[in-house]
Amino acid sequence: MKLIITKHNLGLWAANHISARIHQAEKNPFVLGLPTGGTAEDMYAALSSLVQNKKLSFQNVVTFNMDEYVGLAPEHDQSYHYFMNHHLFSHVDAPAENIHILNGQAEDLTAECAAYEEKIKQKGGIDLFLGGVGQNGHLAFNEPGSAFDSRTRAVQLTQNTIEANSRFFNNDVRSVPTQALSVGIGTILDAKELLFLANGPKKAQAVAQLSKEEITPQWPITALKTHANAIMLVDEEAAGLLEGKAKEELLRQQQENPDGDWILTL
């Protein structure tokens, strides 16, 4: 995998990468896996701008979101249905039938998750899966200990994640759902290409795991190292705790090229 440390806005960098992939695609439709969360907001704003300025179209793009809270209605302002409509889908030309988000109110959650996996398969798999990383290294809602071959399923959220997400629920931990539906790490790794983003010092400990040799379910982020076509895009603060050869190589590149993106192969 590649770890790219940039001084540029992560969302704009990612949006340009996504746009290039859609334009280059020979496959029709192009299938995107999409995240929610603060890290994604700039990315969605940039993608919306590209579409509104007619430099990009979502007409032939199919999307699958990573996750959704269990129990929240789509119109709830903290549901991921609401987030996606607010930040992306209401601003781009994606046909409604091409948008897929897990139903956290489904009567049979197991059946909902199995059907989601089948829909991805029917569309030929995900071409580019985008995502963020939690402070504890989680991918989507795959918390530490999740198997690398896990599939879409209902998961119990850790107290760490519940507390981190309470800022979206008026800092009331009791209001945060304790379960979510989430694609599995195996679902993510099946994608042809991965692009994950992390910014700020709170993500530095998780990103630092990529500079270590150990690949472990205790740090789900390390699963990205097993993918042949994965990019982890971070800012300088998120790269602040890199160790060993990765740290040395980053310092060397920064000295040679102070203004550019610095690319580490891990």
PyMOL commands that set and color helices and strands:
alter all, ss='L'
color gray80, all
select helices_A, chain A and resi 10-24+38-52+80-89+96-98+109-122+159-169+173-175+185-189+201-211+220-226+244-256
alter helices_A, ss='H'
color red, helices_A
select strands_A, chain A and resi 2-5+30-34+61-65+67-69+99-100+128-132+153-156+179-182+193-198+230-234+262-265
alter strands_A, ss='S'
color yellow, strands_A
deselect
rebuild
show_as cartoon
